[in-house]
Amino acid sequence: MDVAIRELKAKLSSYVQRAAAGEHITVTDRGRPIAMIGPLIGRVDLEAAAAAGWLTPASGSGLTPIRRHPPLRSVQDVLDEDRAE
């Protein structure tokens, strides 16, 4: 089923219920497909997709933590300098 983005916005709850029930909905913008809404994929389906080669499971343990560097100058020093100009 195709639905224009304007209609989707107006009737979002209805389309979400249809997707949850298993229907796949293609969202269009000026007649051009831009997104799809459908039911969630269960864990078993993900494993089957990986076995079929459709996706590659994540290999890392998550996001890399951000290392913070010590500031070169304090915010107050920067503000004082800016206000002096």
Secondary structure, 3 states (H helix, E strand, C coil): CEEEHHHHHHCHHHHHHHHHCCCCEEEEECCEEEEEECCCCCHHHHHHHHHCCCCCCCCCCCCCCCCCCCCCCCHHHHHHHHHHC
